[in-house]
Amino acid sequence: MTADRSVVVEVPDSLVGERIDRIVAMVTDVSRTEAARLVASGAVQLDGVVATRGADRLVAPGELAIELGDEAVASGPVADPDVAVPAVYVDDDVIVVDKPADLVVHPGAGHTTGTLANGLLAAYPEVATVGAPDRPGIVHRLDRGTSGLLMVARSQVAYESLVDQLAERTVDRQYRTIVWGHVESPRGVVDAPIGRSPKHPTKMAITEKGKPARTRYEVVRTYDEPVAVTEVTCRLETGRTHQIRVHMAAIGHSVVGDERYRGVRQSLPCPRPFLHAEMLGFDHPVTGERLEFTSDLPADLVAIRAGLR
């Protein structure tokens, strides 16, 4: 008989107010149903006290200890030196990666190997003890088809600081995209909550039950040939799953090449969503220095834009 596995994490300030079962699901990568079962069975302790109600909310930061049977969660990612980590900045606490398209950030359904997390463990093995065990060092993510800048924590101090900065909305994240149609207003804000689509579980949608989400956009230029499209920069004030893709589609301007949100059309073929994280700024978690990084548009998207007039 195999032994149970335990997970112990320090829950940061940014998760105060969240449901206990949701936090358990986040740090173990089990389903919310399984997380609720773990809580109800007495397998979850907060600062040494058993938590018995998944619906209770965290009232203060603390140590969360979870006892997991082997069937509850897959083992964490393993180091894979064959996965390249295109780092543009590295110090003792922070790694900034310029992620190529098609690289998955961490293991999940359908992608158990070959992820950025596997490469990080090979190049920087100390990240194994940073953050959640199934997402070592990962504080935020980019979709598989999105390229660009991503920050990774190399120490637990950095992890907690970067998570807090994201929660406090002090991290600058700018994306460049091309969307369908001519965006009439030169700049604007899409402020609409995003949650799981009730009709399509693999998609996100604007829904009253969703989490607050704000995207600021600014028109760079418009094109008429061979089709009407608009080049736009988007700044995230929140970081919801598929946020830019959902918000731009909601105002009638789907991201070109985005199959999931009505952005694929034969009149302008694009191999992936035209979405690139071109700027990232944050405070260094130890020195406090403001760091800012930029990334040029990759060749595949440059080629698409070059064909527009």
C-alpha positions in Angstrom: 0.0 0.0 0.0 1.4 3.4 -0.9 1.7 6.1 1.6 -0.3 9.3 1.6 1.2 12.5 0.4 1.1 15.7 2.3 1.3 19.2 0.9 2.2 22.2 3.2 2.1 25.7 1.9 2.2 29.2 3.3 -1.0 30.9 2.1 -0.2 34.6 1.1 -2.1 37.7 1.9 -3.5 37.8 -1.6 -5.7 34.8 -0.9 -7.3 36.2 2.3 -11.1 36.1 1.7 -11.0 33.1 -0.6 -12.9 29.9 0.1 -10.9 27.2 1.8 -11.9 24.6 -0.8 -10.9 26.9 -3.6 -7.4 27.4 -2.1 -7.0 23.6 -1.6 -7.9 23.1 -5.3 -5.4 25.8 -6.4 -2.4 24.4 -4.5 -3.1 20.8 -5.2 -4.6 21.0 -8.7 -7.5 18.7 -7.8 -11.1 19.5 -8.7 -13.2 21.7 -6.5 -15.3 18.6 -5.7 -12.3 16.6 -4.6 -11.0 19.7 -2.6 -14.4 19.9 -0.8 -14.2 16.2 0.0 -10.7 16.6 1.4 -11.9 19.4 3.7 -15.0 17.4 4.8 -12.9 14.4 5.6 -10.6 16.3 7.9 -7.6 16.1 5.6 -7.0 19.9 5.7 -5.5 21.9 8.5 -5.0 25.6 8.8 -2.3 26.6 11.3 -2.7 23.2 12.9 -6.5 23.4 13.2 -8.6 21.1 11.1 -10.8 22.9 8.7 -14.2 21.2 8.2 -16.1 23.5 6.0 -14.9 24.2 2.4 -17.2 27.2 2.2 -15.4 29.0 5.0 -13.2 31.8 3.9 -9.6 32.4 4.9 -9.5 35.3 7.4 -5.7 35.6 7.7 -2.5 34.3 6.0 -1.3 31.0 7.5 0.1 27.5 6.9 -2.2 25.1 5.0 -1.5 21.4 5.4 -3.3 18.9 3.2 -3.1 15.1 3.4 -3.6 13.6 0.0 -3.9 9.9 -1.0 -2.0 9.0 -4.1 -5.2 8.9 -6.1 -6.1 12.5 -5.2 -3.3 14.2 -7.1 -0.8 13.3 -9.8 2.9 13.7 -8.9 4.4 17.1 -9.6 6.4 17.8 -12.8 9.8 16.3 -13.2 12.9 18.1 -14.5 13.4 17.9 -18.3 16.5 19.4 -19.7 15.1 19.1 -23.2 12.7 21.9 -22.5 14.5 25.1 -23.2 13.9 28.1 -20.8 14.3 31.3 -22.9 15.2 33.5 -19.9 15.8 37.2 -20.5 16.6 38.0 -16.8 17.8 35.8 -14.0 18.9 36.6 -10.4 18.7 34.8 -7.1 14.9 35.5 -6.7 13.4 36.2 -10.1 13.4 34.7 -13.6 11.8 36.5 -16.5 11.0 34.2 -19.5 10.2 35.2 -23.0 7.8 32.3 -23.7 7.4 31.0 -27.3 3.9 30.1 -28.6 2.9 26.5 -28.2 4.9 26.1 -24.9 2.5 25.1 -22.1 3.4 26.8 -18.8 2.7 24.0 -16.3 1.2 20.5 -16.4 -2.5 20.1 -16.7 -5.1 18.1 -18.5 -3.6 16.8 -21.7 -0.2 18.2 -21.0 1.7 16.3 -18.3 5.2 16.7 -19.8 7.2 19.1 -21.9 6.0 22.2 -20.1 7.9 25.3 -19.0 7.7 24.0 -15.4 9.6 20.9 -16.5 12.3 23.0 -18.1 12.5 25.3 -15.1 13.1 22.3 -12.7 16.0 21.2 -14.9 17.6 24.7 -15.2 16.8 26.0 -11.7 16.1 23.0 -9.5 15.6 25.2 -6.4 12.2 26.3 -7.7 10.8 22.8 -6.7 10.2 24.2 -3.2 8.7 27.5 -4.4 5.0 28.0 -4.5 2.6 25.1 -5.3 4.3 21.8 -5.9 2.6 21.2 -9.2 3.4 24.7 -10.5 7.0 25.3 -9.1 7.8 29.0 -9.2 4.8 29.9 -11.4 3.0 33.0 -10.2 1.0 33.7 -13.4 0.7 32.0 -16.8 0.2 32.7 -20.5 -2.1 30.6 -22.6 -0.4 28.0 -24.8 -0.9 30.0 -28.0 0.2 33.3 -26.4 3.9 34.3 -26.6 5.8 36.8 -24.5 7.0 37.8 -21.1 6.3 35.8 -17.9 7.8 36.2 -14.4 8.8 33.2 -12.3 9.8 33.2 -8.6 13.0 31.5 -7.7 12.6 31.9 -4.0 9.6 31.7 -1.7 10.1 35.3 -0.6 9.8 36.3 -4.3 6.8 34.1 -4.8 4.8 35.7 -2.0 5.8 39.2 -3.1 4.9 38.6 -6.8 1.6 37.0 -5.9 0.8 40.0 -3.7 1.8 42.5 -6.5 -0.5 40.7 -8.9 -3.3 40.9 -6.4 -2.7 44.6 -5.7 -2.6 45.3 -9.5 0.8 46.9 -9.4 2.3 44.6 -12.1 2.3 46.2 -15.6 1.4 43.8 -18.3 0.9 45.0 -21.9 -0.1 42.8 -24.8 -0.1 43.5 -28.6 -2.9 42.0 -30.6 -4.7 42.4 -33.9 -8.5 42.1 -33.8 -11.2 41.8 -36.3 -12.9 45.0 -37.6 -12.2 48.6 -37.0 -12.2 49.6 -33.3 -14.0 53.0 -33.3 -12.8 54.4 -30.0 -9.0 55.2 -29.9 -8.9 53.9 -26.4 -11.2 52.4 -23.8 -11.8 50.1 -20.9 -13.7 46.8 -20.9 -14.9 46.2 -17.4 -16.9 43.0 -17.2 -16.7 39.9 -14.9 -15.3 36.7 -16.3 -16.1 33.2 -15.3 -16.5 29.7 -16.7 -19.0 29.5 -19.5 -22.2 27.7 -18.3 -22.7 26.3 -21.8 -19.1 25.4 -22.7 -17.0 24.3 -19.8 -13.7 24.7 -21.6 -14.4 28.4 -22.4 -14.6 31.5 -20.3 -17.4 34.0 -20.7 -18.7 37.3 -19.3 -21.1 36.3 -16.5 -22.6 37.9 -13.5 -21.1 35.1 -11.3 -17.6 35.8 -12.7 -14.7 37.6 -11.1 -14.1 41.3 -11.7 -12.0 41.9 -14.8 -10.7 45.1 -16.4 -8.8 45.5 -19.7 -7.6 48.8 -21.0 -7.0 49.0 -24.7 -5.5 51.6 -27.1 -5.6 51.5 -30.9 -2.2 51.5 -32.6 -3.4 51.5 -36.3 -6.2 50.2 -38.5 -5.9 48.2 -41.7 -8.2 47.8 -44.6 -6.5 45.3 -46.9 -6.9 42.4 -47.3 -9.5 42.7 -44.6 -10.6 45.3 -42.0 -8.6 44.7 -38.7 -7.1 46.8 -35.9 -3.8 46.6 -34.2 -4.3 47.2 -30.5 -2.3 47.3 -27.2 -4.1 45.9 -24.1 -3.1 46.4 -20.5 -4.4 44.1 -17.9 -5.7 45.5 -14.6 -6.7 42.0 -13.5 -5.5 38.6 -14.7 -8.4 36.3 -15.5 -8.1 33.3 -17.7 -8.4 34.3 -21.4 -9.2 37.8 -20.3 -8.1 39.8 -23.4 -9.6 37.2 -25.7 -12.9 37.2 -23.9 -13.1 41.0 -23.5 -12.2 41.8 -27.1 -14.7 39.3 -28.4 -17.4 40.7 -26.1 -17.1 44.2 -27.8 -17.2 42.6 -31.2 -13.5 42.5 -32.0 -12.3 38.9 -31.6 -8.5 38.3 -31.6 -7.4 37.3 -35.1 -6.6 33.5 -35.2 -8.4 32.8 -31.9 -10.4 29.6 -32.7 -12.0 29.4 -29.3 -13.6 32.9 -29.4 -14.7 33.3 -33.0 -11.4 34.7 -34.3 -10.6 32.3 -37.1 -11.6 33.4 -40.7 -10.3 32.3 -44.0 -9.8 35.8 -45.2 -6.8 36.2 -42.8 -5.2 32.9 -41.9 -3.2 33.1 -38.6 -1.6 30.0 -37.1 -2.5 31.0 -33.5 -4.2 33.8 -31.6 -2.4 37.1 -32.6 -1.5 37.9 -29.0 1.9 38.7 -27.6 2.9 39.8 -24.0 5.2 42.6 -25.1 5.9 44.4 -21.8 6.2 43.3 -18.1 7.0 45.6 -15.2 7.1 44.8 -11.4 8.9 45.7 -8.2 11.9 43.4 -7.4 10.7 41.4 -4.4 13.9 41.9 -2.5 15.5 45.2 -3.6 12.2 47.0 -4.4 13.7 48.2 -7.7 11.2 48.7 -10.4 12.0 46.3 -13.3 10.6 46.5 -16.8 11.1 44.2 -19.7 10.0 44.3 -23.4 9.7 41.7 -26.0 9.6 42.2 -29.8 6.8 40.7 -31.8 7.9 37.1 -32.9 8.5 36.3 -36.5 5.2 34.4 -37.1 3.1 37.4 -36.0 5.4 39.9 -37.8 4.7 38.0 -41.0 1.0 38.3 -40.5 1.2 42.0 -39.9 3.5 42.6 -42.9 0.7 41.4 -45.2 -1.7 44.1 -44.0 -2.1 47.6 -45.6 
